[in-house]
Amino acid sequence: MDIDINKLKREERTALALKSLYRSYGYGEYKLSGFDDYSLYAENRSFLDGRGVLTFNAGGRLTALRPDVTLSVVKSVDAERGRAEKLFYDERVYRKTASGGEFTELRQIGVEVVGDVDGVTESEICELILGTLGAVGRKYVLDVSHAGIIEKICDGAEFFGRARDIAADCLKRKSLHDFRRLAAGGGNAFSAAFGELIALPSEPSAAIARLRAVAGGLGIADEIDELERTTRVGDGIRVDFSIGGDSDYYNGLVFKGYIDGVPYAVLSGGRYDRLLSRFGKTAEAIGFALYLGELNELDDDTACAPDEIVEYTDDTAEEALARARDLRARGLGVLLRRANAKGES
C-alpha cells in the first residue's frame, strides 16, 4: 500500500524531505548509540548555550540525556586532514525549549562536515541551510556572522577581559551608544571597525562594501572574502554580527535561521574547528542543526485529519469495514469509529 506523506504531521514530512535533500548531496546518515558521560557536557557548558542537562546514575556512572548532538558527533567521528566526513543525523535531544519551561524531548536534525573544510564546503553548507529552512514551508531568513572577524577586531582594539565582555554585549544588543561610552577617550582603527560591526547594514552587498572600506590594515580580508562568498549562495540571507558565536568554539562563519511565526532561532551552526581541538583533533569542522521540536507551535492536525468518518453499530460493523476498505483503496484517509448508543456521533 502506498503511503501518502501529506497525511503525516509537519515534523515527519519535514524530516523525510530533509533526509532526501542531504542524501542528494552525498551525505550519509550517522547514528549515535547509548548515552554520554555527563563530563562531556560539564566540560563544555558554554557550547550548550544554557540549555541545561538531565543526568542520571547508571551503575555508578553519571550519564546524561543529550541536550545537543554536535558534541557527541565530534567526540565519536574519527576524521583527519586530507579527507572529509560528510554526514547528517536525526536524533532526539532533551532540553528546555527556547520559550522556556520544563525539559522536554525534541527532535534535532542536522548536518556536519568533519575533516577538510574549504570554501566550496562552506558554500555547500550554506546552500543546505537554505534548503533546510525552505523545507519547513514558511518564509525564512538566515543571519550570517563571522567569529574570526569579531575576534581579530577585538584583539586589535585590545578588548580583553571585562572590556571584551562589554563589547560583545553591545554587539549583541546593537547598542552603538553604549559601545561609544566603552571606547570613549581613545581607540584605534580596530575600535572604529567594531563600531562598524554594530551599525552594519544587513543587506549582504552593502555590508561587505562597508567592511571592505574599513578593512585596510586590520588583517580580515580573507574572512571578508569567506563572508561574501557565502552570502552569495542564495536569497533570504542577512549579515548580522549580533548573533556572535562563542569564540572558545567558533572560529569562522556563524549561522542563525529563523522561520516566520517563531520568535526565536530554529536553526544554528557554524565553523567550529576549536571545538575539535578541545578533543585533541586537528581536523576542521562546520555544521548546523534544525530543532524540529521547536516548530511544533506551527503545526496543526489539518494534514492528519481523516477525509471520511465511517461510524458503525453492532448491526452495521461488517458493512462499515467494507466501506472503509473501499474508501482507503481510493486513497482517502478514513476514521472508523463506533456510534454512541443513540446512533449519534
C-alpha positions, 0 to 999 in steps of 0.5 A: 500500500502506498503511503501518502506523506501529506497525511503525516504531521509537519515534523515527519514530512519535514524530516523525510524531505530533509533526509532526501535533500542531504542524501542528494548531496552525498551525505550519509546518515550517522547514528549515535548509540547509548548515552554520554558521560555527563563530563562531556557536557560539564566540560563544555557548558558554554557550547550548550548555550544554557540549555541545561542537562538531565543526568542520571546514575547508571551503575555508578556512572553519571550519564546524561540525556543529550541536550545537543548532538554536535558534541557527541558527533565530534567526540565519536567521528574519527576524521583527519586532514586530507579527507572529509566526513560528510554526514547528517543525523536525526536524533532526539535531544532533551532540553528546555525549549527556547520559550522556556519551561520544563525539559522536554524531548525534541527532535534535532536534525542536522548536518556536519562536515568533519575533516577538510573544510574549504570554501566550496564546503562552506558554500555547500553548507550554506546552500543546505541551510537554505534548503533546510529552512525552505523545507519547513514551508514558511518564509525564512531568513538566515543571519550570517556572522563571522567569529574570526572577524569579531575576534581579530577586531577585538584583539586589535582594539585590545578588548580583553577581559571585562572590556571584551565582555562589554563589547560583545554585549553591545554587539549583541544588543546593537547598542552603538551608544553604549559601545561609544561610552566603552571606547570613549577617550581613545581607540584605534582603527580596530575600535572604529571597525567594531563600531562598524560591526554594530551599525552594519547594514544587513543587506549582504552587498552593502555590508561587505562594501562597508567592511571592505572600506574599513578593512585596510590594515586590520588583517580580515580580508580573507574572512571578508572574502569567506563572508561574501562568498557565502552570502552569495549562495542564495536569497533570504540571507542577512549579515548580522554580527549580533548573533556572535558565536562563542569564540572558545568554539567558533572560529569562522562563519556563524549561522542563525535561521529563523522561520516566520511565526517563531520568535526565536532561532530554529536553526544554528551552526557554524565553523567550529574547528576549536571545538575539535581541538578541545578533543585533541583533533586537528581536523576542521569542522562546520555544521548546523542543526534544525530543532524540529521540536521547536516548530511544533507551535506551527503545526496543526492536525489539518494534514492528519485529519481523516477525509471520511468518518465511517461510524458503525453499530453492532448491526452495521460493523461488517458493512462499515469495514467494507466501506472503509476498505473501499474508501482507503483503496481510493486513497482517502484517509478514513476514521472508523469509529463506533456510534454512541448508543443513540446512533449519534456521533 
